[in-house]
Amino acid sequence: MAAVSEDKQPYATAPATSIPSHDASDEISMRKGDLLGQESTDPVLNAKMHLVNNAIDEIGMTPYTWRLFCLNGFGYAVDSQILLIQSIIATYAAYEFQPSFGNSMTIAAYVGMLVGALFWGLSADVIGRKYAFNISLLLSSVFCIVAGASPNWVVLGLFVCLASFGSGGNLVLDTAVFLEYLPSNKQWLLTLMAAWWGLGQLIAGLFAWAFLPNYSCPGDPTETGIECGWSNNAGWRYVWFANGALVFVMSILRITIIRLKETPKFLLGEGKDAEVVEVLRFIANKYHRPCSLTVEKLEECGITNDTPNRRGSLSAHAGSKWSPVEVWIHLRGLFATKKMGLSTTLIWFSWLLIGLAYPLYNVFLPQYLRTRGAQLGGLSEYEQWRNYAIANACGIPSPIVAGLMCRSGWFWGRRGTMIIGTLLTMAFFFAYTQVKNNAQNAGFTSAINFCLNIYYGTLYAYTPEVLPSAHRGTGNGISIALNRVMGILSAVIATS
């Protein structure tokens, strides 16, 4: 559906008692009567949110927003890089360390991302987007580099888990931060930003292609009789070093180039009207854009429900930010109305199912094909990693196509795009079961990556769009966390 902002009439002059009812999800990509439209739990907060949305539309796209697109997008890339790199290097690290449980590396990565999604998601709603945004990627880069120097399998698993903890919050934070600075007529860019996910997969494949064929053991020492150590099996370490160095550079760029100010919508939920205006006017003045929003206009809307002494709204926070009740407040906010609760449940269920289905496809389909007589294998390492890079590159244009589909009236907006993406992916999954050789395997894998990323890219954008801004980090974090839970389960199933 097209990204639109409803009812541009100003609310600032309306008394608080006559404020129209509007969606608590910031009116983002919602037409009248669509999904959560007309739902309201705090009409004053919604009226203020509407004024902020209008101010963001008035300012429009700026170089600041484009920098967010690029450097937030890299957070997407890091998440996919770490997941793929740990799976790629696990075999080569196992040659050296001879672990008793080979899938423990995958479980460590998913556990880190699970905890990271919950921790950074909740912290983004409690202490703000800014600090979590600046810290998470930097932590991930440091632990990636240290992982490359691991002396044994347990230490490697620990630092993969910690690196994943840092990157696990990026999918939560990057969409929320970018969304809360994005004009409504550019909403489709949130879907397009998922192209960075495919780029991260490509980078992981290129690192593997560059280092593993030339700096790895010829095989399992128990079969080849050749001992594996740092001297002849450093390829997987180089992959971690290169990835960590790249992530470190990007994390520094996020801090120095973006210099993120707290998002206006988080500040609005905190009741800090003056700071909301200050942030928006700073951006407008810096890039010579108009901004007619004033503190007086926000104050004329009224006072948000049960505003406590700490200036925040009880609808967004408990009496203390550090109270255990804070978690319950944010969870309750995701089910504030019947439609909002249904929407939240369906989104979480979508993340849950795809988190189980896609890893199991990667694990079991190759085994299924071998039992059906497919002639797979026999490729040189160069050819193997070349095909891997090509397949991952096919996931990059998918979100671009998805973004264009979301803008078009022909595809029923976000939901229609996801339906088309899933149907195409399903068709290629069924077709993949008939693969008989390496060429067909490479072709269908590339097609599946392309179609699946249409769905994934749209789901990544759709999830924060329909969550209320005060609880967006928590809801988005739980979505990603459920996906990671299924990733852990799939690794256990694969082992058994």
C-alpha positions as CSV (number, residue, x, y, z in Angstrom):
1,M,0.0,0.0,0.0
2,A,1.2,3.5,-0.7
3,A,2.8,5.3,2.2
4,V,0.5,8.1,3.1
5,S,-0.2,10.3,6.1
6,E,-3.8,10.8,7.0
7,D,-5.7,14.1,7.5
8,K,-3.2,16.9,7.1
9,Q,-5.4,19.3,9.0
10,P,-3.5,20.7,12.1
11,Y,-4.7,19.5,15.5
12,A,-2.9,22.2,17.4
13,T,-5.9,24.5,17.6
14,A,-8.3,21.8,18.6
15,P,-9.2,21.4,22.3
16,A,-8.0,18.2,23.8
17,T,-11.6,16.9,24.2
18,S,-12.3,17.1,20.5
19,I,-9.2,15.6,19.1
20,P,-10.1,13.0,16.5
21,S,-9.1,9.4,17.0
22,H,-6.0,8.3,15.2
23,D,-3.8,5.3,15.1
24,A,-1.2,4.7,17.8
25,S,1.2,3.4,15.2
26,D,2.0,6.9,13.9
27,E,-0.3,6.8,10.9
28,I,2.5,5.1,9.0
29,S,1.6,3.4,5.7
30,M,-2.0,3.2,6.8
31,R,-5.0,4.4,4.8
32,K,-8.3,5.3,6.6
33,G,-10.0,2.3,8.1
34,D,-7.0,0.1,7.3
35,L,-5.7,-2.4,9.9
36,L,-5.2,-0.2,13.0
37,G,-6.8,2.9,11.6
38,Q,-9.2,4.7,13.9
39,E,-7.7,2.8,17.0
40,S,-6.8,5.1,19.8
41,T,-5.6,4.7,23.4
42,D,-4.3,8.3,23.9
43,P,-5.9,10.8,21.6
44,V,-3.7,13.6,22.8
45,L,-0.5,11.7,22.2
46,N,-1.9,10.7,18.7
47,A,-2.6,14.4,17.9
48,K,0.9,15.3,18.9
49,M,2.3,12.4,16.8
50,H,0.3,13.7,13.9
51,L,1.9,17.1,14.2
52,V,5.3,15.6,14.3
53,N,4.6,13.5,11.3
54,N,3.5,16.6,9.4
55,A,6.7,18.4,10.5
56,I,8.9,15.5,9.2
57,D,6.9,15.6,5.9
58,E,7.5,19.3,5.8
59,I,11.3,18.9,6.2
60,G,11.4,16.0,3.7
61,M,14.4,13.9,2.8
62,T,17.7,15.5,3.8
63,P,21.4,14.3,3.6
64,Y,20.9,13.3,7.2
65,T,18.1,10.9,6.3
66,W,20.2,9.4,3.4
67,R,23.1,8.9,5.8
68,L,20.7,7.0,8.1
69,F,19.6,4.9,5.2
70,C,23.2,3.9,4.4
71,L,24.6,3.4,7.9
72,N,21.5,1.9,9.4
73,G,21.3,-0.4,6.4
74,F,24.8,-1.6,7.2
75,G,23.4,-2.8,10.5
76,Y,21.1,-5.1,8.5
77,A,24.2,-6.3,6.7
78,V,26.1,-7.1,9.9
79,D,23.3,-9.3,11.2
80,S,23.3,-11.5,8.0
81,Q,27.1,-11.4,7.8
82,I,27.6,-12.9,11.3
83,L,25.0,-15.6,10.9
84,L,26.5,-16.7,7.6
85,I,30.1,-16.4,8.6
86,Q,29.7,-18.5,11.7
87,S,28.0,-21.2,9.6
88,I,30.6,-21.0,6.8
89,I,33.7,-21.2,9.1
90,A,32.3,-23.7,11.5
91,T,33.5,-26.7,9.4
92,Y,37.1,-25.2,9.1
93,A,37.2,-24.3,12.8
94,A,36.0,-27.8,13.7
95,Y,39.0,-29.3,11.7
96,E,41.2,-27.5,14.1
97,F,39.4,-27.9,17.4
98,Q,37.6,-31.3,16.9
99,P,34.4,-30.4,18.9
100,S,32.0,-33.1,20.1
101,F,28.9,-31.1,19.1
102,G,29.3,-29.4,15.8
103,N,26.1,-27.4,15.7
104,S,26.9,-25.6,19.0
105,M,28.3,-22.7,17.0
106,T,25.0,-22.1,15.3
107,I,23.2,-22.3,18.6
108,A,25.6,-19.9,20.2
109,A,25.0,-17.4,17.4
110,Y,21.2,-17.6,17.7
111,V,21.3,-17.4,21.5
112,G,23.3,-14.2,21.3
113,M,20.9,-12.7,18.7
114,L,17.9,-13.8,20.8
115,V,19.2,-12.1,23.9
116,G,20.4,-9.1,21.9
117,A,17.0,-8.6,20.2
118,L,15.2,-8.6,23.6
119,F,17.8,-6.5,25.4
120,W,18.4,-3.8,22.8
121,G,14.7,-3.7,21.8
122,L,13.6,-3.0,25.4
123,S,16.4,-0.6,26.1
124,A,15.5,1.4,23.0
125,D,12.0,1.9,24.5
126,V,13.4,2.6,28.0
127,I,16.6,4.7,27.7
128,G,16.1,5.7,24.1
129,R,17.2,4.8,20.6
130,K,20.4,6.9,20.6
131,Y,22.6,5.0,23.1
132,A,21.6,1.5,21.9
133,F,22.1,2.5,18.3
134,N,25.6,3.8,19.0
135,I,26.8,1.0,21.2
136,S,25.4,-2.2,19.7
137,L,27.4,-2.3,16.5
138,L,30.6,-1.3,18.2
139,L,30.4,-4.2,20.6
140,S,29.7,-6.6,17.7
141,S,32.8,-5.4,15.8
142,V,35.1,-5.9,18.8
143,F,33.9,-9.4,19.5
144,C,34.1,-10.4,15.9
145,I,37.8,-9.5,15.8
146,V,38.4,-11.4,19.1
147,A,36.6,-14.4,17.8
148,G,39.2,-14.8,15.1
149,A,41.9,-15.3,17.8
150,S,40.0,-17.9,19.7
151,P,42.3,-20.7,21.1
152,N,39.6,-23.4,21.3
153,W,36.0,-24.2,20.3
154,V,34.4,-23.0,23.6
155,V,36.0,-19.6,23.5
156,L,35.1,-19.3,19.8
157,G,31.5,-20.1,20.6
158,L,31.5,-17.5,23.5
159,F,32.7,-14.7,21.3
160,V,30.4,-15.6,18.4
161,C,27.6,-15.4,20.9
162,L,28.8,-12.0,22.2
163,A,29.2,-10.7,18.6
164,S,25.7,-11.9,17.8
165,F,24.4,-10.2,21.0
166,G,25.7,-6.8,19.6
167,S,24.4,-7.4,16.1
168,G,21.1,-8.9,17.3
169,G,19.8,-5.4,18.2
170,N,20.5,-3.9,14.9
171,L,17.5,-5.3,13.1
172,V,15.4,-3.9,15.9
173,L,17.1,-0.4,16.1
174,D,17.9,0.3,12.5
175,T,14.3,0.1,11.3
176,A,12.9,2.0,14.2
177,V,15.4,4.9,14.0
178,F,15.2,5.2,10.3
179,L,11.4,5.0,10.4
180,E,11.1,7.8,13.0
181,Y,12.9,10.2,10.7
182,L,11.4,9.2,7.4
183,P,8.8,11.3,5.5
184,S,5.6,9.5,4.8
185,N,6.0,9.8,1.0
186,K,9.4,8.0,1.2
187,Q,8.1,5.1,3.4
188,W,8.9,2.6,0.7
189,L,12.6,3.2,1.5
190,L,12.2,1.2,4.6
191,T,11.5,-1.9,2.5
192,L,14.3,-1.1,0.1
193,M,16.7,-0.8,3.0
194,A,16.5,-4.6,3.4
195,A,18.7,-4.8,0.3
196,W,21.6,-4.3,2.8
197,W,20.7,-7.7,4.2
198,G,21.5,-9.3,0.9
199,L,24.6,-7.2,0.7
200,G,25.7,-8.6,4.0
201,Q,25.3,-12.1,2.7
202,L,27.3,-11.2,-0.4
203,I,30.1,-9.7,1.8
204,A,30.2,-12.9,3.9
205,G,30.4,-15.0,0.7
206,L,33.2,-12.8,-0.7
207,F,35.2,-13.0,2.5
208,A,34.9,-16.8,2.4
209,W,35.8,-16.9,-1.3
210,A,38.9,-14.8,-0.7
211,F,40.3,-16.6,2.3
212,L,39.0,-20.2,2.7
213,P,40.2,-21.8,-0.5
214,N,43.7,-20.6,0.0
215,Y,44.3,-20.7,3.8
216,S,42.5,-23.8,5.0
217,C,43.2,-27.4,5.8
218,P,42.6,-29.9,3.0
219,G,40.0,-31.7,5.2
220,D,39.3,-33.4,8.5
221,P,42.6,-34.4,10.1
222,T,41.1,-37.8,11.1
223,E,40.7,-38.5,7.4
224,T,43.6,-36.8,5.8
225,G,46.2,-37.4,8.5
226,I,47.3,-33.7,8.2
227,E,47.2,-31.8,11.4
228,C,45.3,-28.5,11.3
229,G,46.5,-25.4,13.2
230,W,46.9,-21.7,12.8
231,S,49.8,-22.1,10.4
232,N,47.8,-24.0,7.8
233,N,44.2,-23.3,8.7
234,A,44.1,-19.6,9.3
235,G,41.4,-18.9,6.6
236,W,38.5,-18.9,9.0
237,R,40.3,-16.6,11.4
238,Y,41.0,-14.1,8.5
239,V,37.3,-14.1,7.7
240,W,36.5,-13.0,11.3
241,F,39.3,-10.4,11.3
242,A,38.2,-8.9,8.0
243,N,34.5,-8.9,9.0
244,G,35.3,-7.4,12.4
245,A,37.5,-4.7,10.9
246,L,34.8,-3.7,8.4
247,V,32.1,-3.6,11.1
248,F,34.4,-1.5,13.4
249,V,34.9,1.1,10.6
250,M,31.2,1.3,10.0
251,S,30.4,1.5,13.7
252,I,32.7,4.5,14.0
253,L,31.1,6.1,10.9
254,R,27.7,5.7,12.6
255,I,28.9,7.6,15.6
256,T,30.9,10.3,13.8
257,I,28.9,10.9,10.6
258,I,25.4,10.5,11.7
259,R,25.8,11.9,15.3
260,L,22.4,10.6,16.0
261,K,20.0,12.8,18.0
262,E,17.3,11.1,20.0
263,T,14.3,10.4,17.7
264,P,11.4,12.9,18.0
265,K,8.9,10.2,18.5
266,F,10.7,8.7,21.4
267,L,11.0,12.1,23.0
268,L,7.3,12.7,22.4
269,G,6.4,9.5,24.3
270,E,8.6,10.9,27.1
271,G,6.6,14.1,27.2
272,K,9.6,16.2,26.1
273,D,7.8,18.5,23.7
274,A,10.5,21.2,23.7
275,E,13.2,18.6,22.8
276,V,11.1,17.3,20.0
277,V,10.9,20.7,18.4
278,E,14.6,21.3,19.1
279,V,15.6,18.2,17.2
280,L,13.4,18.8,14.2
281,R,14.3,22.5,14.0
282,F,18.0,21.6,14.2
283,I,17.7,19.4,11.1
284,A,15.5,21.9,9.3
285,N,17.9,24.8,9.9
286,K,21.0,22.7,9.0
287,Y,19.6,21.8,5.6
288,H,17.6,25.0,5.0
289,R,14.2,23.3,5.2
290,P,10.9,24.7,6.6
291,C,9.6,23.6,9.9
292,S,6.5,25.2,11.3
293,L,6.2,23.0,14.4
294,T,6.4,24.9,17.7
295,V,6.2,23.9,21.4
296,E,3.0,25.9,21.7
297,K,1.3,23.8,19.0
298,L,2.2,20.6,20.8
299,E,1.1,22.0,24.2
300,E,-2.3,23.1,22.7
301,C,-3.1,19.4,22.1
302,G,-3.3,18.8,25.8
303,I,-1.6,16.6,28.3
304,T,-1.0,12.9,27.6
305,N,-2.8,10.4,29.8
306,D,-1.7,10.3,33.5
307,T,1.6,12.2,32.9
308,P,3.8,11.5,35.9
309,N,6.3,13.7,37.5
310,R,9.2,12.4,35.4
311,R,7.5,14.0,32.4
312,G,6.8,10.7,30.6
313,S,3.5,9.2,30.0
314,L,2.3,6.2,32.0
315,S,1.0,4.8,28.8
316,A,4.6,4.5,27.8
317,H,6.5,3.9,31.0
318,A,6.1,2.7,34.6
319,G,6.8,5.0,37.5
320,S,10.5,4.2,37.2
321,K,12.4,3.3,34.1
322,W,14.3,0.6,36.0
323,S,11.2,-1.0,37.5
324,P,10.4,-4.6,36.4
325,V,6.9,-3.3,35.7
326,E,8.5,-1.4,32.8
327,V,8.6,-4.7,30.7
328,W,4.9,-5.3,31.4
329,I,4.0,-1.8,30.5
330,H,5.6,-2.2,27.0
331,L,4.1,-5.6,26.5
332,R,0.6,-4.4,27.5
333,G,1.0,-1.4,25.1
334,L,1.3,-3.9,22.2
335,F,-2.2,-5.3,23.0
336,A,-3.9,-2.0,24.0
337,T,-6.8,-2.6,21.6
338,K,-8.3,-5.7,20.0
339,K,-7.0,-4.9,16.5
340,M,-3.6,-3.9,17.8
341,G,-3.4,-7.2,19.7
342,L,-4.4,-9.2,16.7
343,S,-1.9,-7.4,14.5
344,T,0.9,-8.0,17.0
345,T,0.1,-11.7,17.3
346,L,0.0,-12.3,13.6
347,I,3.3,-10.5,13.1
348,W,5.0,-12.5,15.8
349,F,3.6,-15.7,14.4
350,S,5.0,-14.8,11.0
351,W,8.5,-14.3,12.4
352,L,8.1,-17.6,14.4
353,L,7.3,-19.7,11.4
354,I,9.8,-18.3,9.0
355,G,12.5,-18.7,11.7
356,L,11.8,-22.4,11.7
357,A,11.1,-23.0,8.0
358,Y,14.2,-21.3,6.3
359,P,16.9,-22.9,8.5
360,L,15.3,-26.3,8.1
361,Y,15.2,-25.8,4.3
362,N,19.0,-25.2,4.3
363,V,19.6,-28.3,6.5
364,F,17.3,-30.9,5.0
365,L,16.7,-30.2,1.4
366,P,20.3,-31.1,0.3
367,Q,20.0,-34.4,2.2
368,Y,16.6,-35.0,0.6
369,L,18.1,-34.4,-2.9
370,R,20.9,-36.9,-2.3
371,T,18.4,-39.6,-1.3
372,R,16.6,-38.9,-4.6
373,G,19.6,-39.4,-6.7
374,A,20.7,-35.8,-7.2
375,Q,24.4,-35.5,-8.3
376,L,25.6,-32.7,-6.1
377,G,29.1,-32.0,-5.1
378,G,32.3,-32.5,-7.0
379,L,32.9,-28.7,-7.2
380,S,36.2,-27.2,-6.5
381,E,36.3,-24.8,-3.5
382,Y,36.6,-21.9,-5.9
383,E,33.5,-23.0,-7.7
384,Q,31.6,-23.6,-4.5
385,W,32.3,-20.2,-3.0
386,R,31.7,-18.5,-6.4
387,N,28.2,-20.1,-6.6
388,Y,27.6,-19.1,-3.0
389,A,28.4,-15.5,-3.7
390,I,26.2,-15.5,-6.8
391,A,23.2,-16.9,-4.9
392,N,23.6,-14.3,-2.1
393,A,24.0,-11.5,-4.6
394,C,20.6,-12.4,-6.0
395,G,19.0,-11.4,-2.7
396,I,20.2,-7.8,-3.1
397,P,17.7,-6.6,-5.8
398,S,14.7,-8.3,-4.1
399,P,14.0,-5.5,-1.6
400,I,14.3,-2.9,-4.4
401,V,11.6,-4.8,-6.3
402,A,9.6,-5.2,-3.1
403,G,9.8,-1.4,-2.4
404,L,8.5,-0.7,-5.9
405,M,5.7,-3.2,-5.4
406,C,4.7,-1.6,-2.1
407,R,4.4,1.8,-3.9
408,S,2.3,0.4,-6.7
409,G,-1.5,0.1,-6.4
410,W,-1.4,-3.2,-8.2
411,F,0.0,-5.4,-5.4
412,W,-2.2,-4.5,-2.4
413,G,0.6,-2.7,-0.6
414,R,2.8,-4.3,2.0
415,R,0.6,-7.3,2.6
416,G,0.1,-8.1,-1.0
417,T,3.8,-7.9,-1.6
418,M,4.4,-10.3,1.2
419,I,1.8,-12.7,-0.2
420,I,3.4,-12.6,-3.6
421,G,6.9,-13.1,-2.2
422,T,5.8,-16.2,-0.1
423,L,3.8,-17.8,-3.0
424,L,6.8,-17.4,-5.4
425,T,9.2,-18.8,-2.7
426,M,6.8,-21.7,-2.1
427,A,6.7,-22.5,-5.8
428,F,10.5,-22.5,-6.1
429,F,10.8,-24.6,-2.9
430,F,8.6,-27.3,-4.5
431,A,10.5,-27.0,-7.8
432,Y,13.8,-27.4,-5.9
433,T,12.9,-30.9,-4.9
434,Q,13.4,-31.9,-8.5
435,V,17.0,-30.7,-8.7
436,K,19.4,-33.2,-10.2
437,N,22.7,-31.5,-10.8
438,N,24.9,-28.6,-9.6
439,A,23.8,-26.1,-12.3
440,Q,20.1,-26.6,-11.3
441,N,21.1,-26.4,-7.6
442,A,22.8,-23.0,-8.2
443,G,19.9,-21.7,-10.3
444,F,17.1,-22.6,-7.9
445,T,19.0,-21.5,-4.9
446,S,19.5,-18.1,-6.5
447,A,15.8,-17.9,-7.4
448,I,14.8,-18.8,-3.8
449,N,17.0,-16.2,-2.4
450,F,15.5,-13.6,-4.7
451,C,11.9,-14.4,-3.9
452,L,12.4,-15.0,-0.2
453,N,14.0,-11.6,0.3
454,I,11.0,-10.0,-1.3
455,Y,9.0,-11.4,1.7
456,Y,11.7,-10.8,4.3
457,G,12.4,-7.2,3.2
458,T,8.7,-6.3,3.3
459,L,8.2,-8.0,6.7
460,Y,11.2,-6.2,8.1
461,A,9.6,-2.9,7.1
462,Y,6.0,-3.8,7.9
463,T,6.8,-4.9,11.5
464,P,7.9,-1.5,13.0
465,E,5.4,0.4,10.9
466,V,2.3,-1.1,12.6
467,L,3.7,-1.1,16.1
468,P,3.0,1.9,18.4
469,S,6.0,4.1,18.6
470,A,6.3,4.0,22.4
471,H,6.5,0.2,22.4
472,R,8.1,-0.2,18.9
473,G,11.5,-1.4,20.2
474,T,10.0,-4.0,22.5
475,G,7.5,-5.3,19.8
476,N,10.2,-5.4,17.1
477,G,12.7,-7.0,19.5
478,I,10.3,-9.8,20.4
479,S,9.5,-10.4,16.7
480,I,13.2,-10.9,16.0
481,A,13.7,-12.9,19.2
482,L,11.0,-15.4,18.2
483,N,12.7,-15.9,14.9
484,R,16.0,-16.7,16.8
485,V,14.2,-19.1,19.1
486,M,13.2,-21.1,16.0
487,G,16.7,-20.9,14.7
488,I,18.0,-22.6,17.9
489,L,15.3,-25.2,17.6
490,S,16.1,-25.9,13.9
491,A,19.8,-26.4,14.9
492,V,18.7,-29.0,17.6
493,I,16.4,-30.7,15.1
494,A,19.2,-30.9,12.5
495,T,21.5,-32.5,15.1
496,S,19.0,-35.1,16.1
